[in-house]
Amino acid sequence: MSGEKKQEQRLLRLGLPKGSLQNAAIEKLAKAGYRIQASSRSYIPYVDDPELEIRFIRAQEISRYVEHGNLDAGLTGHDWIVENGSKVHEVGEFIFSKATSRPARWVLAVPENSPIRSVKDLEGKRIAAEVVNITKAYLRRHGVKAFVEFSWGATEVKAHEMVDAIVDVTETGASLRANKLRVVDTLLVSTPRLIANRQAWKDSWKRRKIETLAMLLRGALEAESKVGLKMNVPRKSLEKLVSALPALRNPTISPLAREEWVAVETIINESVVRELIPQLKALGAEGIIEYPLNKVVY
């Protein structure tokens, strides 16, 4: 046996949100190039990167475990970082879908017929909230003293019978309206964040690993709202096509075997494709191909 000491396997331990966000996190990381296999009851899934270990943890707890060093990095909401008061390094914001997703909002809500119209009307009242620390900080900022109790769930129901107001999370407000609740104020707007333990961030190997993960994940998310377009364009029409369509300011232009034609390739927002393709056709483009993208890295 060689006398050389076997090099220790370097590992980055990453926390992903367990529960409703688990499938979305797995899907996004798959687009970033990380294949994860997990059963519904598994907290330690398989990932096809020997330098990466993943733990599924409730989003509410991830920032605490990252701060304490049990995890090197994690993906969780800005709201839970604030609620836990976690001292971590924020690598970046990662909105899961720019096309459809709205930020989560923690709002103060009351029954539609409640006399409460502003935070000042909460003096001496009782509030149910899952984010107790965020709610207490909000009240302090406004100089209001009220009792805040932790809510284990079904918070909307409590507003009508058990408390004077609630603080609940919403994206569209549909659930609140369905429960005949009125939003009084917004306490916090939250989006997903990739965070790192401060000591792990100082480790050069772990930092490079986290930065690579962030770059690939950001590229995968950026690609979701964009598509690639290829087409053949008569050379005589090229200048007019480019000048008429600002989306094609920086296309890739390649010569074809037939000198009077060129190939044009570009990346555009998927939302404008249905209006753009007829314009391209009218300007002389032929053989137009639209294709999906896995990543767009700037």
C-alpha positions in Angstrom: 0.0 0.0 0.0 1.3 3.4 -0.9 2.5 5.5 2.0 0.8 8.6 0.5 -2.2 9.8 2.5 -5.4 9.3 0.7 -6.9 12.7 -0.2 -10.1 13.3 1.7 -13.2 13.6 -0.5 -14.4 17.2 -0.6 -18.2 17.6 -0.1 -20.6 20.4 -0.2 -23.7 19.9 1.9 -26.8 21.7 0.4 -30.2 22.1 2.0 -33.2 22.1 -0.2 -36.8 22.9 0.9 -38.9 19.9 1.9 -42.6 19.9 1.1 -44.4 22.0 -1.5 -41.2 23.4 -3.0 -39.4 20.1 -3.2 -40.4 19.1 -6.7 -39.8 22.6 -8.0 -36.3 22.6 -6.5 -35.5 19.2 -8.0 -36.8 20.3 -11.4 -34.8 23.6 -11.5 -31.6 21.8 -10.4 -32.2 19.2 -13.1 -32.2 22.0 -15.7 -29.0 23.3 -14.1 -27.4 19.8 -14.7 -27.9 18.1 -11.3 -29.9 14.9 -11.4 -31.6 14.3 -8.1 -33.6 11.1 -7.2 -35.7 11.1 -4.1 -38.7 9.3 -2.8 -41.6 11.1 -1.1 -40.2 10.0 2.3 -36.5 10.6 1.6 -34.6 13.3 3.3 -31.2 12.3 1.8 -31.7 11.9 -2.0 -29.2 10.7 -4.6 -27.5 13.3 -6.7 -25.2 12.6 -9.6 -22.4 14.7 -8.3 -20.0 12.9 -5.9 -19.0 16.3 -4.4 -22.5 17.2 -3.4 -24.7 16.0 -0.6 -28.3 17.1 -0.4 -30.6 17.3 2.6 -34.3 18.0 2.4 -35.2 20.3 5.3 -38.3 22.5 5.9 -37.7 25.9 4.3 -38.4 27.5 7.7 -35.3 25.8 9.2 -32.8 25.9 6.4 -31.3 29.3 7.2 -30.6 28.2 10.9 -28.8 25.1 9.8 -26.8 27.0 7.3 -25.8 29.6 9.9 -24.8 26.9 12.4 -22.7 25.1 9.8 -24.8 21.9 9.6 -25.3 22.9 6.0 -22.8 24.7 3.8 -25.5 26.3 1.6 -29.2 26.2 1.2 -32.1 27.4 -0.9 -34.8 29.1 1.2 -37.1 32.1 1.2 -35.9 35.6 2.2 -38.8 35.6 4.7 -37.4 32.7 6.8 -33.9 34.3 6.8 -35.4 37.4 8.3 -37.7 35.5 10.7 -34.8 33.5 12.0 -32.5 36.4 12.1 -29.9 34.2 10.5 -26.4 35.5 9.9 -25.5 34.0 6.5 -23.9 35.0 3.3 -26.6 35.7 0.6 -25.3 34.3 -2.8 -28.2 35.5 -4.8 -31.9 35.7 -5.6 -33.4 32.9 -7.6 -37.0 33.5 -8.8 -38.2 30.1 -9.9 -40.2 31.2 -12.9 -40.0 34.8 -14.3 -43.0 34.0 -16.6 -45.6 33.0 -13.9 -44.3 33.3 -10.4 -45.1 36.2 -8.1 -43.1 37.1 -4.9 -44.6 35.7 -1.7 -46.1 38.5 0.4 -46.6 38.4 4.2 -49.7 40.5 4.8 -51.7 41.8 7.7 -55.3 40.7 7.0 -58.6 41.1 8.9 -62.3 40.1 8.2 -63.9 42.2 5.5 -66.3 43.8 8.1 -63.5 44.5 10.7 -63.2 48.1 11.9 -59.4 47.7 11.7 -58.1 49.9 8.9 -54.4 50.4 9.7 -51.7 49.1 11.9 -52.5 51.8 14.5 -55.9 50.1 15.1 -54.1 47.0 16.3 -53.2 48.5 19.7 -54.1 46.0 22.4 -55.4 43.4 19.8 -54.5 39.8 19.3 -52.7 38.6 16.1 -52.1 35.1 14.8 -48.9 34.6 12.7 -46.5 32.0 11.7 -43.8 34.7 11.3 -43.9 35.9 14.9 -40.6 37.8 14.8 -41.4 39.6 11.5 -44.8 40.6 13.0 -43.3 41.8 16.2 -40.7 43.9 14.4 -43.4 45.4 12.2 -45.4 46.4 15.3 -42.3 47.9 16.9 -41.6 50.0 13.8 -45.1 51.5 14.1 -45.0 51.9 17.8 -48.0 49.6 18.4 -48.3 47.1 21.3 -50.3 44.0 20.5 -50.2 40.3 21.4 -48.7 38.0 18.7 -49.3 34.3 19.0 -47.7 31.6 16.8 -50.1 30.0 14.3 -49.6 26.3 13.4 -51.7 26.6 10.3 -55.3 27.3 9.1 -54.6 30.9 10.0 -57.3 32.3 7.8 -60.0 30.6 9.8 -58.8 32.1 13.1 -59.3 35.7 11.8 -63.1 35.4 12.1 -63.4 33.8 15.6 -60.2 33.6 17.6 -58.0 36.7 16.9 -58.5 40.2 15.7 -56.1 40.0 12.8 -53.7 37.5 11.1 -50.4 37.7 9.3 -50.4 35.2 6.4 -48.5 34.6 3.2 -50.1 35.1 -0.2 -49.1 35.5 -3.8 -52.3 36.5 -5.5 -54.6 37.1 -2.5 -57.2 34.7 -3.9 -57.3 32.5 -0.7 -57.7 35.6 1.5 -60.6 36.8 -0.6 -62.2 33.4 -0.6 -62.1 33.5 3.2 -63.7 37.0 3.2 -60.5 38.6 4.5 -59.2 42.1 3.6 -55.5 43.0 3.3 -54.5 46.0 5.6 -50.8 46.1 4.9 -47.8 44.2 3.5 -45.1 43.4 6.0 -42.5 41.7 3.8 -42.0 40.6 0.2 -40.1 37.4 -0.2 -38.3 35.5 -3.0 -36.1 32.4 -2.9 -32.4 33.0 -2.0 -29.3 30.8 -2.2 -27.4 31.3 1.0 -24.1 30.1 2.3 -22.5 29.5 5.7 -20.0 32.3 6.3 -17.2 30.0 7.1 -18.0 27.8 4.1 -17.9 30.9 1.9 -14.4 31.6 3.1 -13.3 28.1 2.1 -12.0 28.5 -1.5 -13.1 25.1 -2.7 -16.6 25.4 -1.2 -17.0 28.9 -2.5 -16.1 27.8 -6.1 -18.6 24.9 -5.8 -21.4 27.2 -4.6 -20.6 29.8 -7.2 -20.7 27.1 -9.9 -24.1 25.9 -8.6 -25.4 29.5 -8.6 -24.2 30.2 -12.1 -25.8 27.0 -13.6 -29.0 27.5 -11.7 -29.2 31.1 -12.7 -28.6 30.1 -16.3 -31.3 27.5 -16.2 -33.8 29.9 -14.7 -32.9 32.6 -17.3 -33.5 30.1 -20.1 -37.0 29.3 -19.0 -38.5 32.5 -20.4 -36.4 32.5 -23.6 -36.2 30.5 -26.8 -33.7 30.3 -29.6 -34.6 31.1 -33.2 -32.9 30.0 -36.4 -33.8 31.1 -39.9 -32.4 31.6 -43.4 -32.6 35.2 -44.7 -31.9 36.6 -48.2 -28.7 38.7 -47.9 -30.5 41.6 -49.6 -33.1 41.6 -46.8 -30.7 41.2 -43.8 -30.1 44.8 -43.0 -33.9 45.6 -43.2 -34.7 42.6 -41.0 -32.2 43.5 -38.3 -33.1 47.2 -38.2 -36.8 46.5 -38.2 -36.6 44.1 -35.3 -34.8 45.4 -32.2 -34.9 41.9 -30.7 -32.4 40.9 -33.3 -29.8 43.6 -32.6 -27.1 41.1 -31.9 -27.9 37.9 -33.9 -25.3 35.4 -35.0 -25.0 35.6 -38.8 -23.4 32.8 -40.8 -22.8 32.4 -44.6 -24.6 29.6 -46.4 -23.5 27.6 -49.5 -25.7 29.9 -51.6 -24.0 33.3 -51.3 -27.2 35.2 -51.6 -28.5 33.7 -48.4 -27.3 33.9 -44.7 -28.3 32.0 -41.6 -29.4 34.0 -38.6 -29.7 32.8 -35.1 -30.8 34.7 -32.0 -32.3 34.3 -28.5 -35.5 36.1 -27.6 -38.2 36.2 -25.0 -40.7 33.4 -25.5 -43.6 35.9 -24.9 -42.9 37.7 -28.2 -42.5 34.7 -30.5 -46.0 34.6 -31.8 -45.9 38.2 -32.9 -42.3 38.0 -34.1 -42.4 34.9 -36.4 -45.0 36.4 -38.8 -42.9 39.6 -39.1 -39.8 37.5 -39.9 -41.7 35.7 -42.5 -42.9 38.9 -44.1 -39.4 40.2 -44.2 -38.2 37.2 -46.2 -37.0 34.8 -43.6 -37.5 31.1 -44.4 -36.9 27.8 -42.6 -37.7 29.4 -39.2 -36.9 27.1 -36.3 -37.9 27.7 -32.7 -36.1 25.6 -30.1 -36.1 25.5 -26.2 -33.0 26.4 -24.2 -31.5 24.6 -21.2 -29.3 27.5 -19.9 -28.5 31.1 -20.8 -25.3 32.1 -19.1 -24.3 35.8 -19.4 
